[in-house]
Amino acid sequence: MPLDQLHHTLHRILPDARLQPTSLPGLPELQLWLLDPANLDRAFASDETRRLLEQPPYWGFCWGSGVALARWVLDNPEQVRGKRVLDFGSGSGVVALACRAAGAERSIACDLDPAAQLACALNAELNGLTLELASDYFTVAGELDLILAADVLYDRDNHGFLDQFRQRASAVLVADSRVRDLQHAHYRKLAILHGQTWPELGEPLAFRQVALYQATA
């Protein structure tokens, strides 16, 4: 069973952790399989901390920028309706799911992590939606109208994708809670959004303010 597979992956990191269907604050239209908060409310052993740092289960959380971007998509469905979209670094797949729910013709969840791809598939099933899955951005075939990315700019190596995105799609949306003053000639700040990571990680309030950037080809 896919859920058993995902739990097996999780248990290699945190042996007693569980995933549960979760309704997201501020995003009631979607549910996701996320870490049970009860598993996080304790001190971690040193070997657990090491594994969390080496193999963080990003897909077990819905990060604040993803919540914010998904909310924006659902509130502005005309931006994705009938379009071919790709969610880069999709994690749990919340943005790709929001695009599909808002009427995207083709919604691709792209993430290098096989566990994230499995999480996206399970979350799509949980919401009765269909997604395409991709592990390699550069092998995705066909034209794209819109590329979306949430919380990927923390890694400076990913900044090079900003120009790649513009060459591949006619529009790009990037949401980030850590980079709120992006200096790039072709991206402009469209809005400041609110988004809270779930399960709650006690992040500073500043990280709940998410900058949304837009670029057009």
Summary of the structure (lengths in Angstrom):
residues: 217
radius of gyration: 16.5
end to end distance: 42.1
largest distance: 48.6
contacts: 726
relative contact order: 0.17
helix: 37%
strand: 28%
